[in-house]
Amino acid sequence: MALAKEKKKKIIADFRKEKRDTGSVELQVALLTEDINGLAEHFKVHAKDHHSRYGLIKMVGKRKRLLNYLQSEDPERYKNLITRLDLRK
């Protein structure tokens, strides 16, 4: 499921690093997290939607790869991001 334009703009405004930032790791992870949370709600109603579940698994894998990259490159940014998004520990 795609995010609504207003919701996506709000996330971009909250997580961008500079005015023209549209693709930083933090921003990509924040957008993926919002999509994942939306799909989790979707599955509470539509438990047998296996096609969407496949997309969810792909999104979770992509988010994990981005977080692993960020952790190896800049652990401080990683810690700040998982705290802001309320992920993990």
C-alpha positions as a Python dict, from the first residue, in 0.01 Angstrom:
ca = {
    (1, 'M'): (0, 0, 0),
    (2, 'A'): (132, 338, -90),
    (3, 'L'): (145, 619, 161),
    (4, 'A'): (-82, 918, 127),
    (5, 'K'): (92, 1226, -12),
    (6, 'E'): (43, 1432, 303),
    (7, 'K'): (171, 1155, 529),
    (8, 'K'): (474, 1099, 307),
    (9, 'K'): (554, 1472, 302),
    (10, 'K'): (534, 1483, 681),
    (11, 'I'): (775, 1189, 715),
    (12, 'I'): (1015, 1347, 467),
    (13, 'A'): (1003, 1675, 658),
    (14, 'D'): (1072, 1497, 988),
    (15, 'F'): (1362, 1278, 872),
    (16, 'R'): (1543, 1471, 599),
    (17, 'K'): (1892, 1594, 666),
    (18, 'E'): (1877, 1902, 443),
    (19, 'K'): (1619, 2085, 233),
    (20, 'R'): (1664, 1879, -85),
    (21, 'D'): (1717, 1542, 85),
    (22, 'T'): (1490, 1274, -58),
    (23, 'G'): (1697, 958, -36),
    (24, 'S'): (1914, 943, 275),
    (25, 'V'): (1927, 613, 459),
    (26, 'E'): (1732, 755, 754),
    (27, 'L'): (1456, 876, 526),
    (28, 'Q'): (1434, 548, 336),
    (29, 'V'): (1413, 351, 661),
    (30, 'A'): (1145, 585, 799),
    (31, 'L'): (931, 547, 486),
    (32, 'L'): (974, 168, 485),
    (33, 'T'): (883, 153, 853),
    (34, 'E'): (561, 346, 790),
    (35, 'D'): (472, 110, 504),
    (36, 'I'): (550, -195, 718),
    (37, 'N'): (334, -68, 1004),
    (38, 'G'): (48, -3, 763),
    (39, 'L'): (71, -354, 622),
    (40, 'A'): (78, -502, 972),
    (41, 'E'): (-261, -339, 1033),
    (42, 'H'): (-381, -468, 697),
    (43, 'F'): (-296, -826, 794),
    (44, 'K'): (-505, -805, 1111),
    (45, 'V'): (-810, -788, 884),
    (46, 'H'): (-685, -982, 580),
    (47, 'A'): (-491, -1274, 724),
    (48, 'K'): (-485, -1475, 400),
    (49, 'D'): (-346, -1201, 176),
    (50, 'H'): (-28, -1388, 84),
    (51, 'H'): (63, -1168, -210),
    (52, 'S'): (90, -861, 13),
    (53, 'R'): (275, -1067, 273),
    (54, 'Y'): (545, -1136, 13),
    (55, 'G'): (580, -759, -40),
    (56, 'L'): (600, -709, 336),
    (57, 'I'): (882, -962, 363),
    (58, 'K'): (1072, -782, 86),
    (59, 'M'): (1026, -445, 262),
    (60, 'V'): (1145, -585, 595),
    (61, 'G'): (1454, -728, 425),
    (62, 'K'): (1534, -400, 255),
    (63, 'R'): (1494, -209, 581),
    (64, 'K'): (1722, -458, 755),
    (65, 'R'): (1991, -417, 488),
    (66, 'L'): (1970, -36, 513),
    (67, 'L'): (1995, -50, 893),
    (68, 'N'): (2294, -286, 876),
    (69, 'Y'): (2464, -47, 634),
    (70, 'L'): (2395, 251, 858),
    (71, 'Q'): (2519, 66, 1166),
    (72, 'S'): (2847, -20, 997),
    (73, 'E'): (2900, 329, 853),
    (74, 'D'): (2785, 551, 1142),
    (75, 'P'): (2675, 380, 1466),
    (76, 'E'): (2563, 709, 1624),
    (77, 'R'): (2319, 787, 1341),
    (78, 'Y'): (2196, 427, 1363),
    (79, 'K'): (2124, 456, 1736),
    (80, 'N'): (1945, 787, 1688),
    (81, 'L'): (1731, 644, 1409),
    (82, 'I'): (1619, 329, 1588),
    (83, 'T'): (1535, 542, 1893),
    (84, 'R'): (1327, 786, 1686),
    (85, 'L'): (1143, 507, 1506),
    (86, 'D'): (1108, 294, 1819),
    (87, 'L'): (1273, -8, 1656),
    (88, 'R'): (1463, -280, 1837),
    (89, 'K'): (1622, -247, 2179),
}
